[in-house]
Amino acid sequence: MSDLVYYEKPVLLDRDKHRGRRVRAGQSFAFARKANSLYLAGVEFNEACKEYAVVFTRAGGKVVPVVMLGLRSRENLFVDAQERWDARYIPAFVRRYPFVLAELPGQALAVCIDEAYAGLNDSEGEPLFEAGGKETAFLRNALDFLAQYQREYLRTEAFCRRLDQAGLLREMDARADLADGRSFTVNGLLVVDEKKLMALPDAAALAMFRAGELHLVSMHLASLSNMQRLVDRLAERKSPLTPAPQPPA
C-alpha cells in the first residue's frame, strides 16, 4: 500500500518555506473518500476490530495489515455525504493527515505536509513555526505522533513478517452479493489460517502468546464478521462504481 495514498501534493516540511503557514482544523474527511483500504498498526487492532474488517495484504514485498473501508474501487464507505467519518474509531493513518513521514533515497525518514490540504493557509488555525523559526507546540505534537506511528509501524512489520514466515496466512476473496443483483469481489486479501494456527508447535504458540501476538490474531479473526457491515453499507449506496481491485500496493 502506498503511504501517500491520498496525499495530492506532499512536500518536505521546510522551516523557511512554511514559516508563515497555518493549519486550520476541520471535520471534513473528503481527502480519504477514495481510499477503500488503509494501513493499520497492531496497536490499533483492539479498537478497529469492533467496527472494521482487519485483513492482510502484500505491499512492496511485505505483508501489512489493512482496514477494509470499501468493496469497490476508489470508494470509502465510512466517509458519508457530508464528508464526516462514520465510525467511532478513526485509524491513525487518517488522523496524522496532512503530515506524513516519507522515505527519501539514501536518507532517513523526512516529515512532509500535503500542500493540497484545504486547511493549510496563511491566516487561520495553528501556526507551524514561531516567528523565529522554532517549531510550535502544535507542530511538535504532530511530530511526536508521527514518531510514535513509525515505532508502531516497525513493531507491526515484525509481527506480520513472523506470520508470513510461519506460513500462517492464506488467501481469501471477499464477495458481496446484493439483493438487487449486483455482485462485487475483492481479491488479494490474506487472513490467518486457523487450522495452521492450531497446529503450531507448543513452543511457537507460547512465543506468540508471550509477545501478545496471539491476541492480535484473535482480534483479526473476530473482525472478519464486519465484512457484512461493508456489504450493508454498500447496499445503501446506488452509485454505479466498478468492483474494487486488491488493496492498493
C-alpha positions in Angstrom: 0.0 0.0 0.0 1.3 3.4 -0.9 1.9 5.5 2.2 0.9 8.5 0.2 -2.5 7.1 -1.0 -4.4 10.3 -0.6 -1.7 12.9 -0.4 -2.1 15.0 -3.5 0.9 17.3 -3.2 3.2 16.1 -0.4 6.3 18.2 0.0 9.1 18.3 2.6 8.2 20.5 5.6 10.6 23.4 5.3 11.3 25.8 8.2 11.7 28.8 5.8 9.1 28.0 3.1 6.4 27.1 5.6 7.2 29.6 8.4 4.1 31.7 7.9 1.8 28.7 7.2 -1.0 27.6 9.5 -3.2 24.5 9.7 -6.9 25.1 10.2 -8.6 22.1 11.9 -11.6 20.8 10.1 -14.1 18.0 10.3 -14.0 17.1 6.6 -12.6 13.7 5.6 -13.1 14.3 1.9 -9.4 13.7 1.4 -9.9 10.0 2.3 -13.2 9.4 0.4 -11.4 7.4 -2.3 -9.4 5.1 0.0 -11.1 1.7 0.0 -8.4 0.3 2.5 -5.8 1.8 4.8 -2.8 0.5 6.7 -3.4 -0.3 10.3 -0.9 -0.7 13.1 -1.1 -3.6 15.5 -1.7 -1.4 18.5 -5.0 -0.2 16.8 -6.5 -3.7 16.4 -8.3 -3.6 19.7 -10.5 -0.6 18.7 -10.5 -1.2 15.0 -11.8 -4.8 15.2 -15.0 -3.6 16.7 -16.1 -1.7 13.6 -13.9 -2.8 10.6 -12.7 -5.9 8.9 -9.0 -6.2 9.6 -7.1 -8.2 6.9 -3.6 -8.5 5.5 -2.3 -7.9 2.0 1.1 -7.8 0.3 2.5 -4.4 -0.5 6.0 -3.7 -1.7 7.1 -7.2 -1.0 5.9 -7.1 2.6 2.8 -8.3 4.4 0.8 -5.5 6.0 -2.5 -5.3 7.9 -5.2 -3.1 6.5 -8.7 -2.0 7.5 -11.3 -2.6 4.7 -13.2 0.6 4.1 -15.0 -0.4 0.8 -15.6 -3.1 -1.7 -15.3 -1.0 -4.8 -12.5 0.9 -6.4 -11.9 4.4 -5.0 -14.8 4.3 -2.6 -14.6 4.7 1.2 -17.9 3.6 2.7 -17.0 5.3 6.0 -17.0 8.8 4.6 -20.6 10.0 4.3 -22.2 12.5 2.0 -21.4 15.3 4.5 -17.7 14.3 4.4 -17.8 13.0 8.0 -16.2 9.8 9.2 -19.0 7.4 10.0 -17.4 5.3 12.7 -16.3 5.8 16.3 -12.6 4.8 15.7 -10.6 6.7 13.1 -7.4 4.9 12.0 -4.1 6.7 12.9 -3.3 6.6 9.2 -6.1 9.2 8.7 -5.5 11.1 11.9 -2.0 12.1 11.0 -3.1 14.0 7.9 -1.9 16.4 6.5 1.5 15.3 7.8 3.4 12.1 6.8 6.8 10.6 7.1 8.4 9.8 3.7 11.4 7.7 2.9 13.9 9.6 0.8 16.5 7.8 -1.3 19.7 7.4 0.7 18.3 9.5 3.6 16.4 9.0 6.8 12.6 9.5 7.0 11.6 13.1 6.4 8.5 15.0 7.5 6.2 16.0 4.7 3.0 18.0 4.5 0.3 17.9 1.9 0.2 21.4 0.4 -3.1 20.5 -1.3 -4.8 20.3 2.2 -7.6 22.8 2.2 -6.9 23.8 5.8 -3.3 24.9 5.0 -3.3 28.7 4.8 -1.6 31.9 5.9 -4.2 33.4 8.3 -6.3 30.9 10.2 -5.6 27.9 12.5 -2.5 26.7 14.3 0.9 28.1 13.2 3.6 25.6 12.2 6.5 27.8 13.3 7.1 30.7 15.5 8.4 34.0 14.1 12.0 33.0 14.8 11.6 29.6 13.1 11.2 27.5 16.2 8.6 24.7 16.0 5.3 25.5 17.7 3.7 23.2 20.3 1.2 22.2 17.6 3.9 21.1 15.2 5.8 19.3 18.0 2.7 17.3 18.9 2.2 16.4 15.3 5.9 15.3 15.0 5.6 13.2 18.2 2.5 11.5 16.7 4.4 10.7 13.6 7.4 9.3 15.6 5.0 7.1 17.7 3.3 6.0 14.5 6.6 4.9 13.0 7.6 2.9 16.1 4.3 1.1 15.9 4.7 0.5 12.2 8.0 -1.2 12.8 6.5 -3.4 15.6 3.6 -4.3 13.3 6.0 -5.1 10.4 7.9 -7.6 12.6 4.6 -9.2 13.6 3.5 -9.6 10.0 6.9 -11.0 9.0 6.6 -13.7 11.6 3.1 -14.6 10.5 4.3 -14.9 6.9 7.5 -16.9 7.7 5.4 -19.3 9.8 3.1 -19.9 6.8 0.0 -18.9 8.8 -1.6 -16.8 6.1 -3.9 -17.9 3.4 -5.6 -16.0 0.5 -9.2 -15.0 0.8 -11.6 -13.3 -1.6 -14.3 -11.0 -0.2 -17.5 -11.3 -2.2 -20.6 -9.2 -1.8 -23.9 -10.3 -3.3 -26.5 -7.5 -3.1 -30.3 -8.0 -3.1 -30.6 -6.0 -6.4 -28.4 -8.5 -8.2 -25.1 -6.6 -8.0 -22.1 -8.6 -7.1 -18.6 -7.4 -6.0 -15.4 -9.3 -5.3 -12.2 -8.0 -3.7 -9.1 -10.2 -4.4 -5.6 -10.3 -2.9 -6.7 -10.4 0.8 -4.8 -12.6 3.3 -6.2 -13.9 6.6 -4.7 -16.2 9.3 -5.4 -19.9 8.6 -6.9 -21.1 11.9 -6.1 -24.8 11.2 -2.4 -23.9 10.7 -2.5 -21.7 13.8 -3.9 -24.6 15.9 -1.2 -26.9 14.5 1.7 -24.7 15.7 4.3 -26.4 17.9 3.8 -25.6 21.5 7.0 -23.5 21.8 6.0 -21.4 18.8 2.5 -20.9 20.1 3.8 -19.9 23.6 6.2 -17.4 22.0 3.4 -15.8 20.1 1.3 -15.7 23.3 4.1 -14.1 25.3 4.6 -11.5 22.6 0.9 -10.6 22.6 0.6 -11.7 19.0 -2.0 -14.4 19.6 -4.2 -11.6 20.9 -3.7 -9.6 17.7 -4.6 -12.7 15.7 -7.7 -13.3 17.7 -8.9 -9.7 17.1 -8.1 -10.0 13.4 -10.2 -13.2 13.1 -13.1 -11.7 15.1 -13.1 -8.6 12.9 -13.9 -10.6 9.8 -17.5 -10.7 10.7 -17.5 -6.9 10.0 -17.3 -7.7 6.2 -21.1 -8.0 6.4 -21.3 -4.4 7.6 -19.4 -3.4 4.4 -22.0 -5.2 2.4 -24.8 -3.4 4.2 -23.2 0.0 3.7 -22.6 -0.8 0.0 -26.2 -1.8 -0.4 -27.3 1.7 0.8 -25.3 3.3 -2.0 -26.5 3.4 -5.5 -23.6 4.9 -7.4 -22.5 2.7 -10.4 -18.9 2.3 -9.4 -16.7 -0.6 -10.5 -15.7 -3.5 -8.3 -12.5 -2.8 -6.2 -9.2 -4.4 -7.1 -7.0 -5.7 -4.3 -5.9 -3.1 -1.7 -3.6 -0.6 -3.3 0.0 -1.5 -3.4 
